Each structure stands twice: as structure tokens, then as C-alpha cells.
């Protein structure tokens, strides 16, 4: 199985979706290298960055699930590093 290193940038504009975001991320915890969250309370926005090492289809599925949540956007940036596991 081949894995890739990637970062998913998440912007949460609907605070009611925060629990769903956390649940979705928890479902993929085995692939998450690290997570950084920044609450920007003055604007009512939460910024989250997730570093992953996972198969490309897992990364795409996770980003898609996050992006379908109400008031949540997710974008993925891939490294050129591909590892055979």
C-alpha cells in the first residue's frame, strides 16, 4: 500500500458543525500525524490544520466528508513524498 504525506486545511464558519468535524477527524485518527486548531473568536471562525500520512483515497475521502459539512470548507495540499507500507 502506498501512502502520501498531506495537509488538510479546514475552515469552520458554522460552530454547530464543530462536533461533526471532531468526530470525522477521530474516525481517521490512525493516519493523523498532528493537528493544530486556532479559534479566531473575533470573526467567529475556527482554523484547523491536519497533517496526514495515508493512502491518497483516504485523504480524499476525509477532505470530502469534511467539505460536505454545513459551514465547513476543506482543501488538501499533497507532498511529493510517497511511501510504500
N, C-alpha and C positions, 0 to 999 in steps of 0.2 A: 504494500500500500504506500502511495506517495502522499506526503503532507507538504503544506506550504505555510510559510510564516506570513501573517497578515495582521492588519489593524482595522477594526470596525469603529468608525466614529458615529456616535449616536447623539442626537439632539432630541430631548423630550420637552415638548411645549405644553402637553396636557398632563398635569400632575396626577390625574386619575389613572394614567397608564403606567405609572412608576412600578406598581406591584407586578403588572404583567411583564414589564421589561426585566425585572429581577428574576421572576420565575423562568422566563425564556432563557436568560443567561445561565441560570442554575442548571437547566437541562443540558447545557453544553460545557459544564464546568471542567470536564476531563481534558478539554482542548484549550482552556484559557490559561495563558501564561501569567497575565496580570491585568488589572483593571484600575482605572483612575476615574473618579467622578468629581465633578465640580458643580456645586449648586450656584447658579447665578440668580440669587433671590430677587435682586433689584429688577430683573427682567422677567422673572417667573419661568426661567429656562434651566434645564439641567443638561450638562455636557458630560458625556461618558465616552471613554476610550478603552477599547478591549484589544489586547494583544493575544493572538492565537497561533497555535501550530496544529493544523488539522488538515484533513483531506479537503480539496477545493469544493466538493459538493456540500460538505458540512458547513463550510464558511458561507457559501452562497445561500444555503437554506436558512442559516441563522440570521444573516442580514435581511433576507426576505421576510422572515417571520417578524423581525423587529420593525421593519419598514411598513408592515401592514397594520401595526397597532395604531390606534387613534392618537394623532398628535405627536407621532414619533417618526423621525427620519433617520436612516442609517446608510452610510456609504463605506465601501471597503477599499482598502489600498493594499495591494499584494507586494511582497518582496519577491525577488528573483530566486530566492533560496527554495529549492525543492529537495526534500529528504525522503529516502526510501526507508520505510519502517518494517 
